[in-house]
Amino acid sequence: MSECFVDEVRRTTRAVRSRGKARIAVTDAVRSLFLKDSIEQHFKDIATVRLNARNQDGKTLVTLYDVPVEEMERLVQALQAGMEAQPASLRAEKKQAA
């Protein structure tokens, strides 16, 4: 086993820190917020379902945690509502256009 000097460890950790995490696109971040909000509303007082969004190879991936099997229909409803949600500014523009 080779020994590692303190300055080598510092340089390595600094390089890893400087790379940072790849950020998800703004539109995907907004969509994930709508999804999280919808899931929180649909599962309030039922279960603590968590949603995580992350970037992998330029694609935004969503992971759901702790969904009770008996509540899968509720999950589908929450996801549909979250996908249909729009910022208030977009809704106002659509109303004016109609």
N, C-alpha and C positions, 0 to 999 in steps of 0.2 A: 504494500500500500504506500503510495507516495504522499509526501507531506505537502501541505499547501500553506503558503505564506499569507499573512493577513492582507497585504496589498493585492494579491491575486484574487482573493475572495471579494474584496471591495470592487475591483475592476469588473469582475464577472457579474456581480449583483447590479452594479451600475449599468452595465450594458443591457441586462435583462430589463431593468426598470425603464431605461430610455426607449426601448422598443414599444412598451406600453401595449394596451389591448387595442385591437382593431375596433373602431366604433361602428355601430349600425347606422344605416342611412336615417336621416331625419324623418322621412315619411314612415319608415318602418318603426322608428321609435314612437312616433305619434300613434300609429296603429296599435302597437303593443300596450300603450297607456290606455287606449280605449278598451282593448281586450281585458286588461287587468281590472279596470273599473267595472266592466260588465260582469266579470267573474266574481268580484267582491260583492256586487249587488245580488247576483243570483244565488250565491252560497252563504249570504249573511245568516248567522245563527245555525248553519247546517254543517259546514266543514271549512277548514282553512286550506283552500286550494291556492297553490302558488303558480305563477307564470314567470318564466325567465326567458329573455330574448338576448341572443348573442350573435356575433359575427363569426362565421367560419368560412374561410376561402372566398370572401366577398359576398356571401349569402347570409341573410338573417335567418337564424333558426330559433324556433320557439319550443320550449320544454314546459310541460305541465307536471306538477307534483301533487300528490296526495288527493287524487280524485276518487271518492268512494264509487265502487262499481255500480251500486244501486242508484247513483245520481248521474249516470252517463247521459240520460236524456236532458237533464238540467244543464249539463256541460255543453251539449250541442246548442241549446237555446242561448246560453251565455255567449258562446263563440259567434253565433249568428248575429246577435244583438251588437256585439263588439265590432264585427265586420261592417255592419250597417251604420254604425255611429259616425257622425261627421262633426268637425268643429263648428261652433255656432256661426262663424263668419261664412262658411260655405253654405249652411242652411239658409242664412239671410240672403245670400246671392241667388240661390235657387228660387226663393219665394219672390224676389223682385223680378226675376226672369219670367216667371209664370204669369 
